[in-house]
């Protein structure tokens, strides 16, 4: 099992920045990738950033150039630096971890609210 705890959400104005953190614990040695998803009211949960064990990253077009995913292996923590925030970034942000071996498994954090006012 893997436990994920997000922090860092809040209320900011458009153009400001926030950094989300996701602290992982448990059986994390075999995790293949960690990512951030978000879900706005009335919308499906969407993947916005992903980081693999080789530190390669993927971003949704909607956040590319504004958001940066990174991690600190010593702290078992993944970060999402969000710059130039827009009102449409308002959502609950979830941390996610996936493992492919011996079987596909994924884990979720409880979510943290990010609200961007115009």
Secondary structure, DSSP 8 states (H G I E B T S, - for coil): -EEEEEE--EEEETT--EEEEEEEEES-TT--EEEEEEE-TTS--EEEEEEETT--EEE-TTTTTTEEEEEEGGGTEEEEEE-S--GGG-EEEEEEEEE-SSS-EEEE---EEEEEE-
